[in-house]
């Protein structure tokens, strides 16, 4: 019996479980450090999803279930896989926790189809963004907030409402294009991928058009198109 148990313990990590993204991400167990590790931690899984972002944090692409929403997305640790946004892919690999963020280190990535519809950004409050594990790696949107320079060294910018403050991270490398931007403005919405680092969640806009300003007159709302804001 002892030898059988040893054999089972050696075989289990090598088995490949076909699961949904939500199965990997969903957990109510905070773990010893409060980072809510996946119940599939260190297991081999096979999962399908639509690519919603690439070149994320320098080493990930992100896949999502088609409907989006809580627990629907996960980051895949690969900057060499030949995938494009809108591809439906099958990812085989090992579930890991990287600095408290659940991800997959792939052994194989297969493109199953192209030009799939992307999930809509899921609306969340600043409080939900700050507190909920359910939105890790998910494409979300927050509305009616103010953007300003952050007073923290680990996050460049913050967004706030009357009661809450959350932080923006530069997971897609766009902040260096902002230069001498005036950061005391009201945003109609901010869209991006949620990441976890420095013991808190933050939002990563995918490009400059993910920040939509509240403006008057005939100017476009898009940050990327308002040239007068780059003075």
N, C-alpha and C positions, 0 to 999 in steps of 0.2 A: 504493500500500500504506500509506503514511504517513497519508493522509487516511482510509483505511478504519479504521485502528487508532484514530484520533482519534474517529471516529464511534462505534465500538464502546464506547470509554471513556465517551462521553456517554450512550449508550443503556443500558448495564448498570445504573447506579444507579436507572433508572426502571422496570426490569422488576420484576414482582411474582411472587415465588416462593411457591408453596403448599408449606408445610413443617409439620412437627410441632414442638411446643414443644421436645422433646428435641433436634431437629436444631439449633435456635438456641442452646440452652444448652450442649450437650455440647462440650467442648474439652479438649485436653491441652496446649495452648500457653499458657504463663503470660504471654506478652507481655512488653514491655519493662519494665513496672512491676509485674508479678506479680499482675495482677487478672484474668487469664484472659478476655480479650475474646472475644466471639462471632465465629465464622468468617463470620457474616452481617452483621458490623458495617457500618452505613451502607447496607445493602441494603433494598429494599422487600419485605415478606413478607406472606403471608396465612396466618393460623393460627387454629385452633379450640381452645377449651378451656372448662372449667366455672369460673365465677366462685367463688372460695373466700374472697375478702376484698375489702372496699372501704374507701374513705377511709383508705388506707394511706399513712403518711408525708405526709399532707396533699394528695397529688396522684396516687395510684395506685389502681387496682384490680388484683387478682391473679387470673390464670387458670391452671388446671392440667389436665393430662391426667387422665382418670377414675381411673386406677390409682394415682396419686400416686407418691411415692418419688423417688429421685435424678433430677435433671435434668428433672423433670416440670412445673415451674411457671415463670411469668415475670410480671413486673410491667408493667402498661400505664399509661403516663403520661397520665391523664385524670381530672379530678374533675368533668367535665360529662357524661360518657356515662351514659345512663339504663340502668344494669344493676343487678341484684340478685344476692345470693348464691344460687347454685343455677341461675342462667341458663347455658345453653350459648350461647356467642357466637363469632362470627367477627370477628377483628381484622385489618384491613389497615393496614399502617403501616411505619415505618422503624425498624430495629434500632439502638439507641444504647447507649453505656456512660455512665452517670451516676455520677460519683464511684466508678467501679469496679464498678458494679452494672448488669448487662445488663437492658435494658427495651425496650419498643416505644412509639414516639410514634405514635398512631393517626391515620390519615386518615379511617377509617370503622370503626364498630363496629355489627355486626348481631346482634340477639338471635335465635337459631335455635330455642330451646325454653326452657321454664321448669321449675323443680322437679326438676332433675337431682340424682342422688345425689352427695354430696361425697366425695372420697377420704378415707380414714382418715389420721390423722396418722401420719407415718412415724417409727418409733423410731430415735433416734440417741444416741450417747454425747456427752459434753461435748467429748471430743477431736475427734470427727467434726464437731460443730457449729463448732468453732474453725478447723478445717483444711481442710474439704472444700468446694470450689466447687460440688459436685453438689447442695447443698441450698439454694442461693440462691433465694429467693422460695418455697421449698417449705414446706408445712405439716408440721411435725415435732413430736415429743414426746420429752422427756427425763424420766427417772424417778429417784426416790430421791436427791434433792439437797437441799442447804441453801440458803436464800435469806438474803441480808444486804445491808446498804447497801454500795454500791461505794465504793472509795477513789479511783476515777477521776472526773474532772470531766465526761467525755463520756458516761458511762453511770451511771444512778442506782443500779442494783441488780446484784448478781452472784449466780450460783448455782454451787455447788461440790460436789465429791465429795472423796474422800480424796486424789486425785491431780491433778484438773483443776479449772479455774475458767472459766466463760463469763459473758457479760453479757446483761442484758435491756435492751431499748430500748422506748420508749413510742411506737411507731409508730401506735397507735390511740387515743392520748390518754386512757388510763385511769389512769395513775399518780397523777394529781392527786386521785383519789378515796381514796387510801390514808391520807392524813393522818398520824396519829401511830402508825402500825402498828409492832408489834414485829417486826423483821426477822430475828430469830435463830430460825428455825423450819425444820423438815424438811418437804419437799414430796414427796408421792407422785408427782406429775408436774407438768410445765410444758409447755404446748402453745402453738404460735404460728408466725408466719411469719418466716423467716430473712431478714435484710437485711445489707448490707455498707456500712459507713461507718467513718471514722476508721481505715482500714487493718485492719479486723477484722470478723468476722461477729458478729451478735448475734441474739437471739430476741425477737420482738415478740408478747406475748400479745394475743389479739383482744379479750378482755374479762376481767373478774375471775374468771370461772369457769374460765378456762384454767389457773389455778394451784390445784392441789388439795392441801390440807394433810393431813399425818398427824396425826390427833387421836385422843383417847381418849374413851370414854363414848358418849353417844347423839347428839352434835352432828353436823351434816352436815359432809362433807369440803370442800364448796365454799367458796372464799374469799369469794365474793359473798354467802354465806348465814350466815357465822359473825360475827354482830354483835359478839360479845364481843371480837373481834380488832381492832375499830376504836376502842378506848379511847384 
